[in-house]
Amino acid sequence: MLASRTMKVYRLLSRPIVKLLLVACIVLSAYVVSSPLLSSQPALAKGSEPPFAAKLRPLLEAKMKELRVPGAIIHIHYPAQGSWTTTMGTRNLATGAPMNVNSHMRIGSITKTFTATVILQLVDEGKLGLNDPVSKYFPEVPNGSNITIREVLNMTSGLFDYTEDEGLFKTVLAHPDKVWDPWELLTIAFQHPAYFAPGQSLHYSSTNYILLGLLIEQITHMPVEKVFQQRIFRPLGMHNTLLPPLSSAAIPNPHPIGYFFETSNAAAPLDVTSWNPSWGWTAGSAISTLHDLKIWAKALETGTLLSAATQKERLTWVKFPGATWIGHFYGYGLGIADFGGMIGHDGGLPGFQSFMGYLPQKQATIVVLTNLDPAPDGSEPADALEMVIQENLQLFA
């Protein structure tokens, strides 16, 4: 989401603290993002591009230059006007090598869609209920007897977001290789007061989805990364999507370098590709590819893996307080968001930001993946590029 919104796993990345800890980071040689952004590498032959590609390309390149985005992978499937898949910019600022359309990318909070889907499958199987109190499974949760599973899913639980804890933030930056235990994250969250009484408002909190990851393991008696493979990735043919083990900071090849600007006027971004993402876990540490996210975008919105009744529950929206998406409705369901009718999710960890959405009325899909997060001005680059697309093609419900 945009910098003013909270729908991000990396929300703790405050620039002043990053600046204080630069001694612990490896800084790239001074490099100003420029020429790699001026040319794109179409995945299709030029003559096969839909007419809207010629309109969008210069607009997207201009936005990338404005936000100093090194590289992007962009896919638009709009049956009424055609399909376009392209890469722009570079995967490596030092070499200028172009982005690879088959790259593996960290997808941040899109992970939440997997976590919520498994929870909803367990609801379909009668193994838990949406109106069950959290205390039934985790008596440790403050006020858990008054918080339902539904409220955890749709961000109305009021539970404090551990990524907003300054102490955790400092630790992540000082020790980017640290392996975080999920209960360690929850302990941090539970030290803070709730934002509001359960069900009284909406506050995007990754704490909810760490809790749900532990609930999946409690009910299935399996590691959650194996549950995702068994219940989502394998059935849908998403062979390049995974939730890495907590101890792993590796990304399968091919993948770009992930970049992060520590200050708004930094001459060069940090290479944060190998920062351990375990503090995101079932709220934000998954890895995927464009190919797999194209599959997932439609399957998520249409409820391929759920019953019709449960999918209807999933698409019951709570509006983000005081927020819109390009002037249109902006709300959250059960591990899924409504971006002005474009249904899906976005996500980000330091170095990578992503957007994935499906517009059912026009059977349109948009996927945008970038190897930068956040941009120097604090904005989310994939979201910004998606807005250019959605607004110029008028892809709204």
C-alpha positions, 0 to 999 in steps of 0.5 A, a space after each residue: 500500500 502507499 506509505 500513508 497506509 499500513 498494509 505492509 509487512 515492512 512497516 517498521 522500516 523507519 528511515 531515521 533508525 536505518 540511518 543510525 545503523 548504516 554501519 551495519 549495512 553494505 552500501 552499494 557504490 554511488 549509482 543514480 538510477 537512470 538509463 536502465 529505466 529508459 528501455 523495456 524488454 518486452 516478453 512478446 514481439 513488438 508487433 503482438 503488443 496490444 494498443 494500450 502498451 504504447 500508451 502505458 510504457 512511457 507512463 510506467 517508465 516515467 513513474 519508475 524514474 520518478 521513484 528510482 525503481 531499478 526494475 519491474 515485471 509487469 503483466 496485464 491481461 485485459 480480454 477486451 483489449 489484449 494481454 501485455 507482459 514486459 520487463 523494465 529496468 535492471 535486476 542489478 544496478 552494477 551490471 545493468 542486466 535486464 530484469 528476467 520475466 521468470 524471476 523469483 521475488 519476495 512477495 511480502 503480504 501477498 503471503 497473507 492470502 495463502 495463510 487465510 486460504 488455508 484457515 478458510 479451508 479448515 473452516 470448510 472442513 469443520 475444523 474451526 469456525 469463523 466465530 470461534 474465540 481466539 482463546 479456544 486455541 491460544 489462551 495467551 492472546 490478550 482479550 482472546 475470549 472476545 476476539 473471533 477468528 473472523 476478526 483476526 482474518 479481517 484486521 478488526 481484532 485490534 491486536 497491536 502490529 508487532 512491526 510497529 514496535 521500535 525495538 524489533 525494528 532496531 533489531 532487524 536492522 542491526 541483525 538482518 540475519 537473525 532468525 525470528 521465532 513466531 512466538 517471539 513476534 507475538 510476545 512483542 505484540 502482546 506487550 502493547 495495548 490494543 488499538 481498539 475493542 475487537 470489531 470496532 475498527 480496522 487496523 492492518 496488523 501482521 500480528 493477526 497472520 502470525 497467529 493464524 500461521 500458528 493456528 494452521 500448524 496446531 490444527 494440521 500438525 504440520 509445518 505451515 510451509 508444507 501445508 501451503 505446498 499441499 493445499 495451495 501450490 501443488 494443486 494449482 501448479 504454482 511450482 515456483 512459489 514457496 514459504 521458506 524455512 525460518 532459517 533461510 534467507 535464500 531466493 531461488 534463481 533466477 532472482 534480482 537484487 532487492 534494493 532499499 533506499 535508507 534516506 530520501 536523498 541517498 545516492 545509492 540504495 542498499 542491497 538487502 536481498 539476503 536479509 532474513 525474512 523470518 520476521 514476516 513468516 506467514 504474514 509476509 515471507 513467501 516467494 513467488 514468480 509472475 507465472 504463479 501469481 497470474 494463476 493465484 490472482 484469479 483462483 483467489 478472487 473466484 474461490 477455486 479452493 473454497 466452497 461458495 459459501 466460504 468465498 462469499 464470507 471472504 469477500 465481505 468487506 470492511 472499509 479502510 477508515 478514511 482511505 480510498 484507492 485512486 478515489 474508489 472503494 478500498 476495503 479488506 476482507 478475509 485475507 484479501 483486499 478490494 482496490 476499487 474493484 480490483 480484488 487481490 493483495 499487495 505486499 513488500 519486504 525490504 527490497 521487493 514490492 508486489 501487487 496482484 489483482 483480478 477484476 471479475 467484471 472485466 476478467 482482467 488481471 494485473 501483476 506488478 513486481 519490483 526489486 525496490 521497497 520502499 522508494 526514496 519518498 516512502 511510497 510503494 513502487 509496485 502499487 504506484 505502477 499498478 495505479 498508473 495501469 488501473 487509472 489509465 485503462 479505467 479498470 474499476 468495478 
